Every structure is written in structure tokens, then in C-alpha cells.
Amino acid sequence: MNGIWFFDDWMLERRDCLERVWGKPKFVKEIFSDFYPPGWDGYGGYPTAFFDERLGKYALYLIAFPGRESRDRTPGVSAGEFQFRLLSDDPYNWPDPVYDPEPELAWQRFGDVVVDQDGAPVWAHAVHTLAGTPLAERGYASAVLDVENHLTWGGFSEDGVNFTVDRSGPWLDPGSDIAGDILWNREAGLYQLFVRPVYGDRRVAMSTTTDFTDFTRPVTIMQPDPLDRVGTELYDMPPRPYEDFYIGLLNIFTTDRFEEVSLSSNWPQIKYLGRMDTQLAYSYNGLYWYRTEREPFIGLHDYGLPGGGSAYGKEMLRTPDDKLLFFVISDYGGHAARVDRKTEWAYGAGYRSPMIYEMRLDGFCSLKTWGREGVLRTKVIIPHEGDMRLNVRTMAHTGIRVQMLDGMTAQPIPGYTWEEADTISGDHLHARPRWRERDDISELVDRPVRVEISMLEAELFAIRVACDVYNACEPMGSLW
């Protein structure tokens, strides 16, 4: 364990006069101002973004959505969409896609299009680097959706755009109608594929593998519950590692109760119309997931603006200066708003537009004094190093103090009491608690302790310390 966050009170023994405050990312900007060729719906879909260690640049994968006049000009892809890659030195700023109007087929006009070994574009929803995992030598991996045959294939690439897709044995059969995000679970030693249970079943399911050859059958891990309104569906959930746990961007599909069954649809029993926004989920081990409040983490903009109909949270990046960026696909309309392609469309290019949102490090939730004073105490932990840091924000004239308690008696440890503690004031991501004669907790390494924090008009986002949770089955004396 590398720290304590406050999604729940599991690691807390005491929380007096402190309320949990859920954070929201703030809108920064649309990534693109121009979409070409004119008349296209825009870019977006299922983006993935990461710092590509092989290239020394940030990579962003997006799907291009041709306009109605181009939809059947991309052979082998259900609706004409295709995926391309952009590279940048700055995750806030991305170049416009390379575009050449001369080729006949839409996908051939763009640079760095994701293709298979035959040079054809593939429906690869999410491209992930395998760097830092046991199969790093395979470069990049992506699930590839085969809509017509209800299968999910797998592909690997050495350069991130030219993929070898193995169609001798599918990853999933039957497949899902989202190809799925790949997560390397370092604790479990598994690659996890986050999909739907089957086609059209909008819940979150998970399949696991160690070698991308043998996969477990998808198991539903999250579905609507009694706190959701009738008609809620869980569209998908891109999972991302964060410190020593995991964050899920849970896209919530609120279906239209007045939608009539369409006999012309291939799936008349499935709802198509409604709005989309993003809630927050988390997991301590990547296998079992929990939902937070049932309010949008990333909500909708006003009607008539990009994101006024749908906002799909799809990616999270941590910047070198410790900010969290979220890549969001924002639509003017709701889900399937363009399903009727015979009707004249009110919007031109850029109907679907990728956007960037920003949040402070650990800003998912905090504990904040609801009056003037508050006290927080952790359960017993065993620190493994002397460096402890706090992500905290206070008024200019207030602050917090930290004292360390004995793990057995819960009594203040001499030298680490509130009376001896320096006050921490201001806004800090990595504040180090200090005491009159001690700059860290080195003397307490491998000793069971509790952390107790006195807060005066303050907000605490995280406690960072390399530690284990004390195991009550171990004799206390053996841990000293």
C-alpha cells in the first residue's frame, strides 16, 4: 500500500466533523477547431492516450466518423469509421490530423491509420502499450471488433499503427459490441479485458488472460442497482491504474423512456436513444469494483454546445507537473442521434468532438471540515519508509497538524505530538509533516502506528506513505 485515499472510510478509525466532498474535473478546451473533410461528424469514439516510451511522445488514438456521404466508402468496416494516431510532446496540445484529399477512400486520406497485416483499417476501439508488463516485447495490443460475426479478435503491433490481427482464434466468442479496454493488473498478474457480457447487454463485464491466447469467459462485474433510475444502462467503463489502486470512468446511458421499438432495426429490443455522462468507480485490486455517488463526475454542457447531449469519459493521464487530464468525447446530441441518416442534419462538422478536462492530483474526493475544526485518525499501519506526504489545502490563516499514535495503545508518541508539530498551511500536493526535532517518521519504520490529523478549516485529499495495513492475526510483538 502506498497511501490512503478517501473514497470510503475503510482505512479510517475516526472522522470527526469532516465531510466527504466529491471532486469534478474542469473543462479546459476542445482538442480540435477544424474537422475535415467538411461535413464529417468529427473525431472521437473510444480514444486511448498514454506516454509512449518507445517514441518519447504522447500518443492519442481517435476514431474518425465520416459524414453520411462517405459512410460506405471504407470496405470492411460497419459504418465507415476508422482509427488514427496523433503524437505530441504536450498532452494538452495535439496537431491536426494529417489529411490528403486526393485518395478515393476516406480512410486513405489520413496519416497513421491503424491497419491490419493486409493494409486494411480495423475497428480497434482502444490501443494500449504493453510497456512495463510481462509481454512488453509485443509492443502494443488492441482488441479488434468483428461486428458482423459477433467476435472479438486480438491484434499486436511493433509500431503502434500496423497490427497483426490473429483471426485463427478469437479473444471472445461470442464477442461484445465494444472491443474493450485492456488493463494490466500488477497485483493479480493478469491482463483484464473490460467489455460487455454479450452483444447489446449494456453492463460491465471482465475477461482475464495471462497470455492473450486463453481467456476466461466474461463475467459481469457491475450493473445498474436500486439507486439508479429505471432505464439506466452502464455503457462501458475504461479502467486506469492510479497509484496502488484503480479508477474507472463509468459511462452512464440514461435511455429514452418514450423511444418506440423500431422494426427496421437489427436490434429492436435494445434502446438506442438517450443521454450519456460519466460517473466515477474505483477498485483496490482491479477485480472488484465500487461505485461512488450517483452524480456525474463529468457532466453535460448546455444544450446547443458540444457535450450538450453526451459526454463519454474515456481516458485519464497524469502530467509531469502532477495534474490529471481527462479525455472526453462530447456530442451535440444524445446516443444514436444520427441513426436516421435520411433526415437533414442540423449540425455540420464537429458533431462529435474530443475535449480535455483537468483536475488536481487526488482530486477525486476529499475530507473537508464542515465547521471550523475536524479530526481524522487512520487505522493501524506499518510504514516502510520515513517519507510521508500530504495533499492538502487550507485557508491562509489556518492549517493542519499531524501526530503519530502508538499502534497498540493509541497514545501519542513522544516527539510526534500535535504540540511538537509544525503547522502546514496553504495549498500543497506533497506537503511533508515535520515536528520540532524530527523531519520525518524514520524512527517509526516497521512499527505499528496510527496517523492522526487535526484540521482547522482545511481539506485533505490524500496521505502518501509506503506502508502495510496491520494484520491483527500477527502477534503485535513480532512486528516491532
N, C-alpha and C positions, 0 to 999 in steps of 0.2 A: 504494500500500500504506500502511495506517495503523497497522500494528502487527504483532507476532509473537505467535502463539498456538502451543500445543504439542500439537496433535492428532497430529502426526507430527514427524519431525526434518528436514523439508525445509529449513528456514531455519537449521539449526544446523550448525556446523562442529565443535563439541566439546561433549560432555555426559559429564562425569566424576562418578561416584558420585551420580547423580541418577536417581531412578526416576519413571516416569510414573504419576500417580495419577488415576483417573477419578472425577469428582465425581458426586453424586446429589442431586437436589432433595429437600427435606424436606417432608413433608406438613404443611399449615397447617390446613385445615378443609374441610368440606363447605360449598358455597355456600348451600344451602337446607336448612332443617329441616322445612319443610312442602311437601307436593306435593298439588295439588288438580286435579280433584275426587278424593275418596278412591277408592282402587282403581287409580289410574293407575300406569303403570310408572315414570314420572318424567320428567326432562328430560335432555338431553344431545345425543347424536348426533354431529354434526360442527360443533362451535362455532367461531366466529371472534371475536376480540376485538381492539380497537385503540382508540387515542385518536382520536376523531372531531374533526378540526379545525373542521369546519363547525359542530358543535354545542358545541364546547368541553367535551365529556364523553367518558368511556369508553363504548364500545358493546360489548355482548356479545350474540351471536346464538346461540340454542339451539333444538333441536328438541324438541317435546313429544310424548310417547309415550302416547296414550290407553290405558286398560285394555281388556280383551277386550270389555266390553260397549259400547265406543264405537268400535271399530276400523272399522266400515263406515259411520260417520256423517259422514265427510269425503269428499264426492264428488270424484273425480278424482285422489285420492292413494292409492297402492297399499295402504297398511296403516293409514291414518288419521292418520299423523304430519303435523305442520306446524311451521313455524319462526316464532319470535317474537324481538323485540329488547328488551333491557333497557339502560337508561342509568344511569351512576353517575359521581360525582365522585371515587370511590375504587375502584381496581381490585381491592382486597381485599374490598369490601363491596358487595353488589348488592341492590336491592329485590326483594321477591317479585313475581312477575308479576301484572299487573292482571287480575283474574278476575271475571267476571259470570256467575252460574249460570243466568240466565234464557234465553238463546238456545238454540234446539234443537240446532244443530250444534256439535260440540266446539270447532272452531277459532274460531267466532264469540264464544266466551266469553272470549277473551284479547285484551289490547291489543297494538298494534304487531305484528300478524301480517304476515309477508311474503306479499304477494299480487301477482297479475299485473294487467294492464290491465283485465281483466274482473272484478276483485274476488275472484278465486278463489285459495285458497292454492296455493303451488307448492313442489315438492321442490327447494329451493335449498340444497344442502348447506352452502356456505360463501360468505358475503358479504364482499367486500373493498372498501375505499375505494381510489379511483384518485388520491387526493391525492398530489401530488409526482411524478406520471407525465405523459407527454405527452397523455394523454386525461383529464386531471383534470376537464375541463368536463362529462364524462359522469357524474360523481358516484360511483356505486357500481356494481360489477359482480358478477354471480354466474352460475355455471353452473347450469342447471336440468335435472334428471334426468327423462327420459321413459322409465319402466321398461317399459311395455307395448310400445313401438315401438323400444326399444334405441337411443335417440337422446339426444344432449346438446344442449340449446338454450342460448342466452345471453340474459341479461337485464341491463338497466341501470336505475338509479333516481336521481332527484334528491334524494329524502329518506331513502333507505335502507330503506324498507319497501314502497313502491308501485313495482313493477318493470314495465317494458315488456319483455315477452318476445317476441323475434322468432322466429316459427315458420316463416318462409319459407325459411330455410336453417339447418341445424343446425351447431353448432360441431364436433361429432364424429358421424360416421356410418360404421360402427357406433359407438355410444356405449359408455360404460363403466358399470358398476353402482355407481360412485361418481362424483358430478358433478365433483369435483376442485377443488383449491385453485389460486388464481391468484397468481403471483409476478411482479412487475416486476423484470426483470434489467437493472440500470442500465448494466452494462458492455457487455452484448450488444445493448442497445436492443430487447429482446424482452419480450413478455408470455408467460409459460410456464404451461401448464395441466398439473397433475400428476394423472394418472388411472391406470387400468389399461389394458393393451393392448387387451382386449376384455372383454365381459361374462364374469364368473366367473374370469378369469385373474388371480389374486392376485399380481401383480408390480407394480413401479412403472414407469409409462411417462410420457412427457412429449410434449406437443404445444406448438408455439410459434406466435405470431402477432404482427404489429405493429399490427393494426387491428381485431381481433375480427371480421373478415369472412373472411379466408383463413387457414386453419390447416394446419400440417403434420400428416401422419398420425402418430399416437402411436408413439414409439419406446421400446422397453424400455430403461431406464437402470439398473435394479437388480433382481436376482433372487436367490433362495437359492443358496448356494455350498457347497463341501465342508465348511466349518466349521459349517454348520447341521445339526441333526438331521433325519432323514428325516421328511417330512410338514410341514416348516416352510413357511409361505407369508407373503409380505410384503403385509399387508392394505392399507396406504396409507402415505403419508409427507407430512404437511403441512410445506412448506418455509418458512423465515422468514429475512429478511436479518439479519445480525448484523455490525456494524462494516463491514469491507470484504470479508466472505465470507458464507457461508450455512450455516444449521443445519437439519437435517431430523429430525423426530420420527418415527422409523420404527416403525410398529406391527407387531409380530410375532405372527402367528397360528400357534400350535402346535396342530395338528389332532389329533383323537382317532383313534388307530390302530384302535380297536375299533368305530368307527362303521360301521354297515351301510348299504348302498345303500337308499335309500327310493324305491320305485317310484311313490309318490304325489307325490314332489317334482317341481317343474318342471325342476330341475337335478340329476338323480340322480347325475351324475358328479362333483359338487362336494361337498367336505367342508363341513359346517355346524357341527360341534361341536368345541370346544376352548377353550383359554385365550388371552388376549391381554395382552401387555405391550409396553413401548416401549423400543427401543434408540435409539442416537444415530448420526446420519450427518452428514457435513459436505461442503462444496464450496467451492473457491476461486473459482469463476466461475459457479456456479449451473447449469452444463450437465453437468459430470462430477462424480459423487458417490462418496464413500468411506464405508465403514462403519468403526466403531471396534470396541471389544471386544464379544464376543457375550454380554454380561451385560446385564440390564435397566438402563436409565437411569432409568426409572420402573417399579417393580415392583409385584407384587400384595400386598395386605394378607392377613391371616389369613382362613381360611375362616369364613364366617358374618358377615363385615363387608363394608360397601360396598367394592368393589375387590378382594374376595377371589377373584373369578372372572375379571375383566377390568379392565385399566387402559389406556385409549387416551389417549396424549398428543396433544393437538390444537392447542394454542396456546402461544405464548411472548410475554410482554410485558416490557419494561424499564420500571421505575418511575422517577419523578423522583428518588428517592434511590438510584438505581443498584442495585436488586435485580432479579433475574429471576424473573418469575412464570410458572408453567405451569398451564394449564387442562387438567384430566384428566377424562375420562368414565369413571366407575368403576361396574362392575356387580357385584351379588352373585354372579351365575353367569357361565359362560363364554359364548362366542359362540353365538347362537341357542338359548340355554337356554329361552326362552319360545316356541320354534317350535311346540310342541304345546300349543295353546290349549284342548284339551279336558280336560287334567289339572288338578286343583285345585292352585293355586299357593301355595307356602309363604310367599312374601313379599308384602307389601302395597305401598302407595305408596312410591316412592323406590327401587325395584329398581335403577334407573339414576340415578346422582347425580353431578352435576359437582362437582369438587373443585379446590382451589388448592394448588399446591406452590410452594416458594420455594428459590432458590439464590443464592449470592453472584455478583456480576458476574464473568464469565470463569471461573466455577467448573466448567466442563465437564471440564477436566483441568488438571493442574499438574505441575511438575517439583519433586520433593522430595528433600532429602538423605536417603540411606538409612543413612548413618552419621552422622558429625558434620560433615564438610566436603564441599563439592562445587563444581564449576566449570562454567559454561556460557559458550560463545562462539558468536556468530552468524556467519553468512556475511557477505560484504561488502554493506553497504547504503549508500545515498546519502541522508542526511537532508535534508529540505527546510525544516525549521524547527528552532529551538533547543530547543523544549519536548519533553522525553522524560519519560514517566511509567511507573511500575512498579506492578503489582498483586501484592502480596507479603504474606506472613505469616511471622513469626519468633517464636522464644521471646523472653521479656522480656530475657534476658541475652545473646542472640545477635543476629545481623543479617547484612546483605549489604553489599558494596561494589561499585561499578561503575568500570571503567576503559575507556577508548576506545583502540582499536588502529588503527594505520595500515592502510589497505586493501591496500597493496602489500606491506609488509614484515611486517605483523602485530606490529610493535613498539609498546609503549605510547607514547601521545602525551604529551609534557610538559604538565603542568597537569591531565591527566586520568588519572593513575595511581591504583592502589589505595592507595598510600601517602598520596596527597593527597585521597582520597575521604572524605566523611562517611559514617559507618555508618548504615544505615537499619534500625531495629528496630521491632517491633510489627506491627500488622495495618493495612495501608493499601491502598486501592483505586487511588489515584492518587499514589503517592509520587514526588517529583522528586529524581533523583540530583543531588548537589552535590559540589563539590570545594573545596579550601581557598581558592582565589581565583576560582572560577568557579561560577555558579549554574545554568548550563545548557550546552547544546552549540552555542550560536550560532556560535562560531568554526569549527565543523565543518560548517556547512551547505553542501551541494553538494560535499562532499569524500567520497570513498570511505573508509569506516571499518568496523571491526568493534566490536561491543559485547561485553565480557567481564565476567562477574559472578562474584564469589567469594561463596559461600553457606555460612553456618555455622548448622546446624540451622534450615533455612529452607525455604519453599515459594513458588515463583514461578508466578503464573497468567498473566501477560501482560506484554509490553513494548509500550507505545504510543509510536509516533513516526511522523510523516509522512515517508515515505521511498520510494525505489525500490530494487529489488534490482539490484545491479551487473550490468551486461551485459558479459560477458567479450569480446564482439565489438567493443566500443568501445575505442579506444586509451585507456589509463589517463590519459595527459596531457590529453586533451580534456575530462575530467570535473573537473578541478581548478578 
